[in-house]
């Protein structure tokens, strides 16, 4: 993505932690995706961009879909290959894909698209997706939803996570702030060892914030036909008042 530290973070370089933190997503979200596939197109073959540990793709394979998972973090891909040897995973950059008219759908979940912090990166990724999709193929992108920060939710600057990390003997302190001129949320995630409170690593990540109409504009000016927004992984939830924005478009 934008720089090395964006990808090589403590909980990315230790995929078993990432897997534990996100377990709740791996069953719920593929069920939503299956409904989206049926509603907006005929989907069989899927590209999962930012596949992480491969658990989304594995669940989709159990539902009858085939596909490829890509991620820029080598540790994630190694973990995914070892855990799901029957599936295909590759280390790739979303902005530089070498696929052409190959997939019925592309998924870019877990705010992976937000690592495209510049307009140039956003356009490069969308052009790359467009080329990889078959005609009529679906693109499903999940980003942060800044409207929720502005109106509905309190912006929490510091969050200390212990419960999710405790089984690993760790805790994480996450600090957040906004760079208004760059339209970015910046996160510093510092991981400590519980037994002696020793700091193990501190990672700084920049996330691009996309407003709904801005997302729609980027898609429509790069060859996609906007279909719909969802405010949660629930096909009936159309209000955009939560922290995630799910955008559906077609090639």
Buried (B, 14 or more C-beta within 10 A) or exposed (E): BBEEEBBBBBBBBBBBBBBBBBEEBBEEBBBBBBBBBEEBBEBEBBBBBBBBBBBBBBBBBEEEBBBBBBBBBEBBBEBBBEBBEEBBBBEBBBBEBEBEEBBBBBBBBBBBBBBBBEEEBBBBBBBBBBBBBBEEBBBBBBBBBBBBBEEEEEEEEEEEBEEBBEEBEBBBBBBBEBEEEEBBBBBBBBBBEEEEEEEEBBBBBBBBBBBBEBBBEBBEEBBBEBBEBBBBBEBEBEEBEBBBBBBBBBB
